[in-house]
Amino acid sequence: MLLTLKDFSVIYPNTSTYAVDAVSLDLAAGDILGLVGESGCGKSTLGRAALRLLPRGTQIEGEAWFEERSIPAMSARDLRHFRGEAVSLVFQDPMTRLDPLMTIGDHCLETLLAHEPKLSRPVAKARSLAALESVNIPADRWSQYPHEFSGGMRQRVAIALALVLNPKLIVADEPTTSLDVTISAQILDELTRLCRERHMGLILISHDLALVAEYCDRVAVMYQGKLVELGTSQQVLRQPQHDYTRSLLQSALDLQQADIRDERVPTEAPLLEVRNLQKHYVLTVNPLARLLGQQTSGVIKAVDDVSFNLYHGEILGLVGESGCGKSTLSRTILQIIPPSSGDIRFLGQDITRLSRQNLQRQRRDMQMIFQDPHACLNPMMTVEQGIGDPLRIHQLGTAAEIADQVHAMMDRVGLTPIENYAHRFPGDLSGGQQQRVAIARALITRPKLIICDEPVSMLDASIQAQVLSLMLTLKEDFDLTYLFITHDLWVARYLCDRIAVMQAGKILEMGSTEAIFNQPQHPYTKVLLGAAPLLATQPT
């Protein structure tokens, strides 16, 4: 047996509750196990415990064996070889794995040469390029840094780094959270193919039940630190035994089977007009290489002549593959980054020509909800301080007035009882609770437009459903307009009035949600829809 856990428990420092509570399971070489459950249920803790990547002072109880070697009994020397060579971990957030001061090539070479120091650099580079190519990272990105990659492309690099040492077990913690359906399918096809060909084990930690159903041999369901259900994918997804498993499945099915929203017919001028918008980046090269004629500067057309209208009260979905320019477009609209050319008119005013002071005032009416709430919330601010910060920045009330508004907004987004959340820090909250804080912070200035950049991609099915329902309710209550960026087509179908499909910086197709799903015109749209994992079963 590759991995064996027996009554395995984990208690974090300064806590008295079990993060993992008496979990027992086996994993054989070549097996693919899906590990699902809500945020905070212990999935990631269990995966990290398999590599002993836990904070100092963490208590471990029970047994954990890898090929008949006790993981808790390994020395520091043994662990150094064990991690990477025997077991590799793909983190949910690739920036926790990537050094911002190292190029992608340096990451690959460091990983290989640290474990195989006798390799020549040319051989190490060839192996590294092959690993990068397997996840669709071209060789010409070798000398670039992590910040020059989209979130999805950084995740592909992290997966390549996990594969490059040919480990016996890969623990993939939400490896495709930030990836679109086509790249997600390609990477999981590659991962599962390699596991079967090389007889590797794979633990796929995910909140995406459809994805787990498609790729995993067995499914383990965790709830409040306990393993509540374990069986084949067919058994767990078609005949769930535990109430929590049934509720997870029902949440996913409700999202997929929801009626398509009625298309809005605009009767007024657009709230937002984007015309011929471009954002191009020039790739700088080594000056000596340019002098010798070996390299020339290249251009990345992140946003390439994009035009569309967004009407008051509408939800426009923007979908497309990782790196297609969705997030760059949203940041350009908000003037977080300046466009190379084009016009952006909000409420009839061209905001590309506003002064810094006027732009700051305009941003009260245009807010953003980011993909990773933990990364966009100040870890040193309490929930109450973080939500109220935009009001203080824009000087929109006295301290007492701001406190009243913050408490009212906390109540509105479900952070109740208020006294239980007001003085907690973001690190003390679950992913779903953090996203509620981010939503409250975005709404506190009473904006007219909310740009949502993958706001539910990191949440499990049941929390996703809660947050999406909340966003629809808040839209009506606060008279909001959403530009909703997502790679999850089922979320777009559930939420959006219209959908724009983007690839390589361009909008290829735009239409009503019904037309995009039922009568797609562009071949790329058809590929996206065909790659979307679907739960075709009804829980019993």
Order of alpha helices (4+ residues) and beta strands (2+ residues): beta-beta-beta-alpha-beta-beta-alpha-beta-alpha-alpha-alpha-beta-alpha-beta-alpha-beta-beta-alpha-alpha-beta-alpha-beta-beta-alpha-beta-beta-alpha-beta-alpha-alpha-alpha-alpha-alpha-beta-alpha-beta-alpha-beta-beta-alpha-alpha
